[in-house]
Amino acid sequence: MGGYQSVYDIYSISMWLIGLVAAFLVVRTGRDIYAAMSDEDLGLKGAIKKVKKRIAAAVVAVTIEGLVTFFRQFYQ
């Protein structure tokens, strides 16, 4: 790596953070859907409707992580 070690370290830390945020959002969304489904009045449709914004955030986070990884491998 030579003189670019600090840039690589920053990139590595940022990739870990993006991965952790994506994993946290996916796990939290699953937990929220499970909690909403345990409410007898909602059911599956109501549970998904209740956590719709969180599902969208999880999809965006996973997509961004995938794109960053793809471009890194493509240009390496």
C-alpha positions as CSV (number, residue, x, y, z in Angstrom):
1,M,0.0,0.0,0.0
2,G,2.9,2.4,0.6
3,G,1.8,5.9,1.4
4,Y,-1.9,5.1,1.1
5,Q,-2.2,3.1,4.3
6,S,-4.2,5.8,6.1
7,V,-6.6,6.1,3.2
8,Y,-7.1,2.3,3.2
9,D,-7.6,2.3,7.0
10,I,-10.3,5.0,6.6
11,Y,-12.0,3.1,3.8
12,S,-11.8,-0.2,5.8
13,I,-13.4,1.5,8.9
14,S,-16.1,3.1,6.8
15,M,-17.0,-0.2,5.1
16,W,-17.3,-1.9,8.6
17,L,-19.6,0.9,9.7
18,I,-21.8,0.7,6.6
19,G,-22.0,-3.1,7.1
20,L,-22.9,-2.7,10.8
21,V,-25.6,-0.2,10.0
22,A,-27.1,-2.4,7.4
23,A,-27.0,-5.4,9.6
24,F,-28.5,-3.5,12.5
25,L,-31.4,-2.2,10.3
26,V,-32.1,-5.7,8.9
27,V,-32.2,-7.2,12.4
28,R,-34.2,-4.4,13.8
29,T,-36.7,-4.6,11.0
30,G,-37.1,-8.3,11.5
31,R,-37.6,-7.8,15.2
32,D,-40.2,-5.1,14.6
33,I,-42.2,-7.2,12.2
34,Y,-42.1,-10.1,14.7
35,A,-43.3,-7.8,17.5
36,A,-46.1,-6.3,15.2
37,M,-47.2,-9.8,14.1
38,S,-47.6,-10.9,17.7
39,D,-50.4,-8.3,17.9
40,E,-53.5,-10.3,16.9
41,D,-55.3,-7.3,15.3
42,L,-52.6,-6.5,12.8
43,G,-51.6,-9.7,11.0
44,L,-48.8,-9.7,8.4
45,K,-50.2,-6.9,6.2
46,G,-50.6,-4.6,9.2
47,A,-47.2,-5.5,10.5
48,I,-45.5,-4.7,7.2
49,K,-47.5,-1.4,6.9
50,K,-46.4,-0.5,10.4
51,V,-42.7,-0.9,9.7
52,K,-42.7,0.2,6.1
53,K,-40.2,3.1,6.6
54,R,-37.8,0.8,8.4
55,I,-38.0,-1.8,5.6
56,A,-37.2,1.0,3.1
57,A,-34.2,2.1,5.2
58,A,-32.9,-1.4,5.4
59,V,-33.2,-1.9,1.7
60,V,-31.4,1.4,1.0
61,A,-28.6,0.5,3.4
62,V,-28.1,-3.0,2.0
63,T,-28.1,-1.6,-1.6
64,I,-25.6,1.1,-0.8
65,E,-23.3,-1.5,0.9
66,G,-23.6,-3.7,-2.2
67,L,-22.9,-0.9,-4.6
68,V,-19.8,0.3,-2.7
69,T,-18.5,-3.3,-2.5
70,F,-19.2,-3.8,-6.2
71,F,-17.4,-0.6,-7.3
72,R,-14.4,-1.4,-5.0
73,Q,-14.0,-4.8,-6.5
74,F,-14.6,-3.5,-10.1
75,Y,-11.9,-0.8,-9.8
76,Q,-9.3,-2.8,-7.9
